[in-house]
Amino acid sequence: MAATASTVRYYSVAPGVRLNVRRGPGTGYAVVRILPEGARIPIFCQTPGTTVTGPYGTSNIWDNIDDGEFVSDAYVNTGSDGYVRPRCSF
C-alpha cells in the first residue's frame, strides 16, 4: 500500500545547519546533495548506520528521506532518541 500525503510527516532539520544527504546510511557514502538551512524533510523509514554526533545527540539512526537518500537522525528534530518510523527493508 502506497503512503498517502496524510501519512507522511515532515521533520525539521536543526537550526542553522546545511545537512549532507548521503547515498546510504553512513558517513562513508557519497554526498548527493545538501539540504538548505530551515529544511523540513519526510522520513519514510529509518535504519542503523554510522554513529554521528549532532545537535540532537549521538545516534546511529539514519533517516531515509527519498529513494537512495539518507541523513543522520542526530540532525533531525524527531522528538525522540529512538526510531519514530518503520525500519527500512532493503
PyMOL commands that set and color helices and strands:
alter all, ss='L'
color gray80, all
select helices_A, chain A and resi 73-75
alter helices_A, ss='H'
color red, helices_A
select strands_A, chain A and resi 10-13+19-22+31-35+40-42+45-54+57-66+69-72+76-77
alter strands_A, ss='S'
color yellow, strands_A
deselect
rebuild
show_as cartoon
